[in-house]
């Protein structure tokens, strides 16, 4: 949708109603991901795309209908084998679209959302797609404020809290609720669409543990890069699909790449020659989390070298070493869970204690 | 290998040397998983299989060679497109085999391992496949004892500790070490082969969170089953491949299925009508972990009903509710990490506190 938002905002600002179709879910391999959008505006002008071409005709008519009726529709399209071939798929697939009319009356926050996206300010937009709540109703969640309503206060409160979680990860997808926001019910389906890049996870050291940490990083929504100076270990074959694998000296790679205050950095190298210059670079950069693996002895030795390198107390205090929560983790997967748990706890201020042993809210509101 | 172990043990007991080929790793889709084995014994008798047929000829010769030379070999076979077609693959693949001679002198624990497997007693066998350690050397790890050596005490200690982790999960795969067991080095490759079924994770309630909990359960090595009474939610499509999805009343399904002291049970249903009878059943059964999701209010209400149902204090104390560690988790993936972290901490006795705030050993030895 990001690509066509300037055109949509032009129509919106001019007060012209338009029909907006958004991919809200897909099954098996579909040509476009959730969030892809197509719109039909004045004079039947079409922008964007929701498939490789095969369902656009039907969507065009649906978009006209929703504008005429002022009522949103939810439609699922399956690809026949022939269609699948036409859009370059070999195994079929299915996409579900929400098609809704957009006007200033129905969607008062649309202009503000478009401006945020244009200015690269992160925002998550929640839209009701199904169930006993007004279909097409939207709620926009920024880090510091909320606009709109999904129909009930309970639903607004629950979705706002969850949208903040997805916003931090730049994640997009469906969530289910009860009519008043009950988290373990399924009656109401809400599409959470985040306009923010996913945060980065940088894993240094292509050891056994790195593959497990990379997998759980991807599971949590990170865009993962693994970097190691040794070409025999830093091979894409050893890592899950979608993980970027870089052969370079860790501190040199980190010096040349971008990090921001959401980036997590996991140092799994095992050699002061790699990890001391790497941590010197990391501790002076924006990052949400900087963790380094190693025994207590490695940690003490590393801290000594880092102190000698002139890092300040405040810079050194950012280092989580030894990395992870104390779970007694043994296998690479268990260690990866302990690292992921520490990253989540640091993000939201959790203590790591069992919830059975604490009181108060289970997650921040 | 389990299938051919009785034959191998016959040869071993009779003092006849044989050549044993074991799949230690595969890439892309390969016909057999790590642990599959083929052996060549007296009079060139062949048992077992390591592929769909295409590399068995070469393995036959290798097995004869290793018996003649008394030296283990590591060999990788790639499938050409033609071979791949022959074994029913469409995209090629690669398998790596360790081929080693087995005699009483080279492998004194072989008979004891075979007896354990026959008696369904869990054991993990570690074998050096590559690097500066004696190729083919084995170490067998039972819950209560260890036999054999991989060449250095440091390597034996590290591999024993890790094998206990894999043993608890019935997991099989390669791990890498330094020559003296250094965990973050890669020089020595060791194949850990567990003869134990993977533990079960039972997830009740096919809500959004269930898919995330099922994924992280599979990541940790569990054989995952999701059960819900509602056929529209309990569909395989909503869950990752490999997860069993059952439509049944939770307490009825649990009443009819097997659990053991490694089983983890996650109750994500949202209705006392489902979860009270389910937890009554769960809390009276063998299980490593029984967790139930819900707000503090749901928890209080549930505990009241469970107490009324006549469960003892000891039975009730097994319930982890609200489920998970206090990470402030928001997204389904974050909640799943908090549940996984609690499961691991309970398994090995971890506190959940950050390792930066604790002293002493990072994982149990």
Boltz contact constraints between the chains, C-beta under 6 A:
constraints:
  - contact:
      token1: [A, 165]
      token2: [B, 330]
      max_distance: 6.0
  - contact:
      token1: [A, 165]
      token2: [B, 331]
      max_distance: 6.0
  - contact:
      token1: [A, 175]
      token2: [B, 208]
      max_distance: 6.0
  - contact:
      token1: [A, 176]
      token2: [B, 208]
      max_distance: 6.0
  - contact:
      token1: [A, 184]
      token2: [B, 207]
      max_distance: 6.0
  - contact:
      token1: [A, 184]
      token2: [B, 270]
      max_distance: 6.0
  - contact:
      token1: [A, 185]
      token2: [B, 270]
      max_distance: 6.0
  - contact:
      token1: [A, 207]
      token2: [B, 184]
      max_distance: 6.0
  - contact:
      token1: [A, 208]
      token2: [B, 175]
      max_distance: 6.0
  - contact:
      token1: [A, 208]
      token2: [B, 176]
      max_distance: 6.0
  - contact:
      token1: [A, 219]
      token2: [B, 333]
      max_distance: 6.0
  - contact:
      token1: [A, 220]
      token2: [B, 333]
      max_distance: 6.0
  - contact:
      token1: [A, 270]
      token2: [B, 184]
      max_distance: 6.0
  - contact:
      token1: [A, 320]
      token2: [B, 356]
      max_distance: 6.0
  - contact:
      token1: [A, 322]
      token2: [B, 355]
      max_distance: 6.0
  - contact:
      token1: [A, 322]
      token2: [B, 362]
      max_distance: 6.0
  - contact:
      token1: [A, 324]
      token2: [B, 355]
      max_distance: 6.0
  - contact:
      token1: [A, 325]
      token2: [B, 352]
      max_distance: 6.0
  - contact:
      token1: [A, 325]
      token2: [B, 354]
      max_distance: 6.0
  - contact:
      token1: [A, 326]
      token2: [B, 350]
      max_distance: 6.0
  - contact:
      token1: [A, 326]
      token2: [B, 351]
      max_distance: 6.0
  - contact:
      token1: [A, 326]
      token2: [B, 353]
      max_distance: 6.0
  - contact:
      token1: [A, 326]
      token2: [B, 355]
      max_distance: 6.0
  - contact:
      token1: [A, 326]
      token2: [B, 358]
      max_distance: 6.0
  - contact:
      token1: [A, 327]
      token2: [B, 341]
      max_distance: 6.0
  - contact:
      token1: [A, 327]
      token2: [B, 344]
      max_distance: 6.0
  - contact:
      token1: [A, 327]
      token2: [B, 345]
      max_distance: 6.0
  - contact:
      token1: [A, 327]
      token2: [B, 350]
      max_distance: 6.0
  - contact:
      token1: [A, 328]
      token2: [B, 348]
      max_distance: 6.0
  - contact:
      token1: [A, 328]
      token2: [B, 349]
      max_distance: 6.0
  - contact:
      token1: [A, 328]
      token2: [B, 350]
      max_distance: 6.0
  - contact:
      token1: [A, 328]
      token2: [B, 363]
      max_distance: 6.0
  - contact:
      token1: [A, 328]
      token2: [B, 364]
      max_distance: 6.0
  - contact:
      token1: [A, 329]
      token2: [B, 344]
      max_distance: 6.0
  - contact:
      token1: [A, 329]
      token2: [B, 363]
      max_distance: 6.0
  - contact:
      token1: [A, 330]
      token2: [B, 165]
      max_distance: 6.0
  - contact:
      token1: [A, 330]
      token2: [B, 363]
      max_distance: 6.0
  - contact:
      token1: [A, 331]
      token2: [B, 165]
      max_distance: 6.0
  - contact:
      token1: [A, 333]
      token2: [B, 219]
      max_distance: 6.0
  - contact:
      token1: [A, 333]
      token2: [B, 220]
      max_distance: 6.0
  - contact:
      token1: [A, 334]
      token2: [B, 344]
      max_distance: 6.0
  - contact:
      token1: [A, 337]
      token2: [B, 340]
      max_distance: 6.0
  - contact:
      token1: [A, 337]
      token2: [B, 341]
      max_distance: 6.0
  - contact:
      token1: [A, 337]
      token2: [B, 344]
      max_distance: 6.0
  - contact:
      token1: [A, 340]
      token2: [B, 337]
      max_distance: 6.0
  - contact:
      token1: [A, 341]
      token2: [B, 327]
      max_distance: 6.0
  - contact:
      token1: [A, 341]
      token2: [B, 337]
      max_distance: 6.0
  - contact:
      token1: [A, 341]
      token2: [B, 341]
      max_distance: 6.0
  - contact:
      token1: [A, 344]
      token2: [B, 327]
      max_distance: 6.0
  - contact:
      token1: [A, 344]
      token2: [B, 329]
      max_distance: 6.0
  - contact:
      token1: [A, 344]
      token2: [B, 334]
      max_distance: 6.0
  - contact:
      token1: [A, 344]
      token2: [B, 337]
      max_distance: 6.0
  - contact:
      token1: [A, 345]
      token2: [B, 327]
      max_distance: 6.0
  - contact:
      token1: [A, 348]
      token2: [B, 328]
      max_distance: 6.0
  - contact:
      token1: [A, 349]
      token2: [B, 328]
      max_distance: 6.0
  - contact:
      token1: [A, 350]
      token2: [B, 326]
      max_distance: 6.0
  - contact:
      token1: [A, 350]
      token2: [B, 327]
      max_distance: 6.0
  - contact:
      token1: [A, 350]
      token2: [B, 328]
      max_distance: 6.0
  - contact:
      token1: [A, 351]
      token2: [B, 326]
      max_distance: 6.0
  - contact:
      token1: [A, 352]
      token2: [B, 325]
      max_distance: 6.0
  - contact:
      token1: [A, 352]
      token2: [B, 352]
      max_distance: 6.0
  - contact:
      token1: [A, 352]
      token2: [B, 353]
      max_distance: 6.0
  - contact:
      token1: [A, 353]
      token2: [B, 326]
      max_distance: 6.0
  - contact:
      token1: [A, 353]
      token2: [B, 352]
      max_distance: 6.0
  - contact:
      token1: [A, 354]
      token2: [B, 325]
      max_distance: 6.0
  - contact:
      token1: [A, 355]
      token2: [B, 322]
      max_distance: 6.0
  - contact:
      token1: [A, 355]
      token2: [B, 324]
      max_distance: 6.0
  - contact:
      token1: [A, 355]
      token2: [B, 326]
      max_distance: 6.0
  - contact:
      token1: [A, 356]
      token2: [B, 320]
      max_distance: 6.0
  - contact:
      token1: [A, 358]
      token2: [B, 326]
      max_distance: 6.0
  - contact:
      token1: [A, 362]
      token2: [B, 322]
      max_distance: 6.0
  - contact:
      token1: [A, 363]
      token2: [B, 328]
      max_distance: 6.0
  - contact:
      token1: [A, 363]
      token2: [B, 329]
      max_distance: 6.0
  - contact:
      token1: [A, 363]
      token2: [B, 330]
      max_distance: 6.0
  - contact:
      token1: [A, 364]
      token2: [B, 328]
      max_distance: 6.0
